[in-house]
Amino acid sequence: MRRNRKMPKKMSVMAGRSVQIGAVMVMAFAMVILNMLASSSCKQLSKTISEKERQLAKLENDQKREQERWDEMKTSERLEAALLKHGLAMRYSKPETQVIRMDKSGRPYSGQASVARAAERSKAAQSAKYTPPVRNSAKNTVAARRRR
């Protein structure tokens, strides 16, 4: 029968050291892999951020350009040209006669000339007997217009 032999002390120390060296090597390998993964994800995030920054810069330029175009269209010369183009005869309101200033409750301040004029017009409209034309009557049909 075989005897149960013990390992010599020198061999057990070497085996213990080799296990320690192996563990250190495995940990070093794991650290290298984790470092590579972290570096890869950081590079990917960096690319994404730079792409988003480029998009933001482009959108800011577009917004600036559109704001300048809008400001240019709002000039009085451009507004008047657009009104003429569409055949509208409009002018700016006169502050002293055509603008009604109101308080917080929505009532006009008293003593304004335009308020008095508006009140007169509303009274005149109420006193006048205006009847709108009746639709689809014999007078307003297309056939009746053709006969005239």
C-alpha positions as CSV (number, residue, x, y, z in Angstrom):
1,M,0.0,0.0,0.0
2,R,0.9,3.4,-0.6
3,R,1.9,5.6,2.2
4,N,0.3,8.9,2.7
5,R,3.2,11.1,2.0
6,K,3.3,14.7,3.1
7,M,4.6,17.4,0.8
8,P,7.9,18.8,1.8
9,K,7.7,22.3,3.3
10,K,9.6,23.8,0.4
11,M,7.1,22.5,-2.1
12,S,4.1,23.8,-0.1
13,V,5.6,27.3,0.0
14,M,6.2,27.3,-3.7
15,A,2.6,26.2,-4.4
16,G,1.3,28.9,-2.1
17,R,3.4,31.5,-3.9
18,S,2.4,30.3,-7.3
19,V,-1.3,30.6,-6.3
20,Q,-0.6,34.2,-5.1
21,I,1.2,35.0,-8.4
22,G,-1.6,33.5,-10.4
23,A,-4.2,35.5,-8.4
24,V,-2.3,38.7,-9.0
25,M,-2.0,38.0,-12.7
26,V,-5.7,37.3,-13.0
27,M,-6.5,40.5,-11.1
28,A,-4.1,42.4,-13.4
29,F,-5.8,40.9,-16.5
30,A,-9.2,41.8,-15.1
31,M,-8.1,45.4,-14.4
32,V,-6.8,45.7,-18.0
33,I,-10.1,44.4,-19.4
34,L,-12.1,46.8,-17.2
35,N,-9.8,49.6,-18.2
36,M,-10.4,48.8,-21.9
37,L,-14.1,48.7,-21.4
38,A,-14.2,52.0,-19.6
39,S,-12.0,53.6,-22.2
40,S,-14.2,52.3,-25.0
41,S,-17.4,53.6,-23.4
42,C,-15.7,57.0,-22.6
43,K,-14.7,57.3,-26.3
44,Q,-18.2,56.5,-27.4
45,L,-19.7,59.0,-25.1
46,S,-17.1,61.6,-26.2
47,K,-18.2,61.0,-29.9
48,T,-21.8,61.3,-29.0
49,I,-21.3,64.5,-27.0
50,S,-19.3,66.1,-29.9
51,E,-22.0,65.1,-32.3
52,K,-24.7,66.7,-30.1
53,E,-22.6,69.8,-29.7
54,R,-22.3,70.1,-33.5
55,Q,-26.1,69.7,-33.8
56,L,-26.6,72.4,-31.2
57,A,-24.2,74.8,-32.9
58,K,-26.1,74.2,-36.2
59,L,-29.5,74.8,-34.6
60,E,-28.2,77.9,-32.9
61,N,-27.0,79.3,-36.2
62,D,-30.3,78.4,-37.8
63,Q,-32.2,80.1,-35.0
64,K,-30.0,83.2,-35.3
65,R,-30.5,83.3,-39.1
66,E,-34.3,83.0,-38.8
67,Q,-34.4,85.6,-36.0
68,E,-32.5,88.0,-38.3
69,R,-34.9,87.3,-41.2
70,W,-37.9,87.9,-38.9
71,D,-36.5,91.1,-37.6
72,E,-35.8,92.2,-41.2
73,M,-39.4,91.4,-42.2
74,K,-40.8,93.4,-39.3
75,T,-39.3,96.7,-40.5
76,S,-41.8,99.3,-41.5
77,E,-40.6,99.4,-45.1
78,R,-41.1,95.6,-45.4
79,L,-44.5,95.7,-43.7
80,E,-45.7,98.5,-46.1
81,A,-44.3,96.6,-49.1
82,A,-46.2,93.5,-48.0
83,L,-49.4,95.4,-47.5
84,L,-49.1,97.0,-50.9
85,K,-48.3,93.6,-52.4
86,H,-51.6,92.2,-51.1
87,G,-53.6,95.3,-51.9
88,L,-54.3,96.3,-48.4
89,A,-54.6,100.0,-47.6
90,M,-53.6,100.2,-44.0
91,R,-51.7,102.7,-41.9
92,Y,-50.4,102.7,-38.4
93,S,-52.8,103.8,-35.7
94,K,-52.7,107.3,-34.3
95,P,-52.1,107.0,-30.6
96,E,-54.2,110.0,-29.6
97,T,-57.3,109.1,-31.6
98,Q,-57.3,105.4,-32.4
99,V,-55.8,103.6,-29.4
100,I,-57.9,103.0,-26.4
101,R,-56.1,102.5,-23.1
102,M,-57.7,100.2,-20.6
103,D,-57.3,99.4,-17.0
104,K,-56.8,95.9,-15.4
105,S,-60.5,95.2,-15.3
106,G,-60.8,95.7,-19.1
107,R,-62.7,99.0,-18.9
108,P,-61.3,102.0,-20.9
109,Y,-60.0,105.0,-19.1
110,S,-62.4,107.9,-19.2
111,G,-61.6,111.1,-21.1
112,Q,-60.3,109.5,-24.2
113,A,-61.6,110.9,-27.5
114,S,-61.7,107.4,-29.1
115,V,-63.9,106.1,-26.3
116,A,-66.4,108.8,-26.8
117,R,-66.4,108.2,-30.6
118,A,-66.8,104.4,-30.1
119,A,-69.8,105.1,-27.8
120,E,-71.4,107.3,-30.4
121,R,-70.9,104.7,-33.1
122,S,-72.5,102.0,-30.9
123,K,-75.5,104.2,-30.2
124,A,-75.9,104.9,-33.9
125,A,-75.7,101.3,-34.8
126,Q,-78.3,100.4,-32.3
127,S,-80.7,103.1,-33.4
128,A,-80.3,102.3,-37.1
129,K,-82.7,99.6,-38.4
130,Y,-80.5,97.5,-40.5
131,T,-81.8,94.2,-41.8
132,P,-79.3,91.9,-43.4
133,P,-80.3,90.3,-46.8
134,V,-82.0,87.0,-46.5
135,R,-80.0,84.2,-48.0
136,N,-81.4,81.9,-50.7
137,S,-84.3,84.3,-51.4
138,A,-85.4,84.8,-55.0
139,K,-83.6,88.1,-55.2
140,N,-80.2,86.7,-54.2
141,T,-80.1,83.5,-56.2
142,V,-77.7,83.0,-59.1
143,A,-80.6,82.6,-61.6
144,A,-82.1,85.9,-60.4
145,R,-78.8,87.7,-60.8
146,R,-78.4,86.3,-64.3
147,R,-81.8,87.6,-65.3
148,R,-81.0,91.2,-64.3
